[in-house]
Amino acid sequence: MINGQFLLQAVAAEKKATKQERIKKELMALPSMSRIKIRVSAGVFEVSLVRVVEDSGSVEVLWDRGLKKEFKWGSVVFGSTDGPVHQKPSEPAPGPLIGRENPTLS
């Protein structure tokens, strides 16, 4: 029975790795500032993709007021969703970015 459990765990791990690789390929093909959907506890939000972070398996997106947030690839929603899709940013960044000192912008 132990071998059967080990086999099931190995198959599950392989499926997860395959799924993560598929998600990575789809995300890496998107240009910067593409609109993607993210599922969070407050619902599904359409956001602008800043970059794909391969090392941590996450995406960096623009949230409200020019803030950037990171979400794991598993939070990305591909295809249609049930229920409403909210838009982010819903509030613009405060003032122009030109001339502002912001260490996160580089």
N, C-alpha and C positions, 0 to 999 in steps of 0.2 A: 504494500500500500504506500510506503514511503516513496518508491520509485514513481508511482502514479501521481502523487502530489508534486513531486519534483518536476515531472514532465508537464503537468498543468501550469506550474509556475513559470517554467521555461517558455511555454507557448504564449502565456499572457505577457511576459516580458518582451518577447519577439514582436507581438502585435502592437504593444505600446511603442516600441522603438520604430517600427514601420510607420505608425501613425504620426509620431513626432517628426520623422524624416519627411513625410508627405507635407505636413504643415510647414516645416522649415522651407521646403522647395517653393511652396505657394507664396509664402511671405517674402522670400528673397527675390522673387520675380516681380514684386510690386515696386513701383518707383516711390521715392520719398514724397510725402504729402498725399498719398492715396487715401481714400476714405475706406476705413474698415470698421467692423462692428465688434464691440467688446461686451461680454456679459459680466456684470457685477451684481452684488446683492440688491442694488437699487433698480436694476433692470438692464436693458440692452441699450448701448450708446454707440452712435456712429461718430468716429473720431478721425483725426488726421494722423497718419503714420509718420513718425519722425525717422525711426530706424529700427532695424531688427538686430537684437543683441543675441548673437549665437551662443556665446559663452554661458549665459544664464537661461537660455531658452525663453526669452521674453521679447516684447515689443515696447518701444518707447513711443508715446503718443502725446498730442497736444490736448490738454484738458482745459479747464476754464482759466480766464485771465492770463493766458500765455504760459501757464504752468505745464510742465512735462511730467507724465506719470508712466511707470513701467508696469506691464501686466504679463503674466505667463502666457505662452502660446495656447494653452488649454482654454484661456478666456476668450480667444478670438472665435467669432461666429462666422462660419462660411454659409452662404445660401440664405434662404428666407428664415424668418423667426415668427413665432406666435406672439402676438401682443405688439405694443408700440415700440418703436425705435426712437430714442431721444437723441438730440443733436448736441455734440460738444465741439468746440466751445460754445456755450450758450451766452457767455459774457466775453467780450473782446479783451485783449491785453490792454493794460492801462498805458496809454500814450505810445508814441513811436519807439521802436527798438533802437533806432539810430542814435548814437551818443550815450545810450544808457549803459552803465557798467553793470554787467551781469555775468558772474563767473561761470554760470551754467551754459552760456552761449559761446560756443567756440567752433 
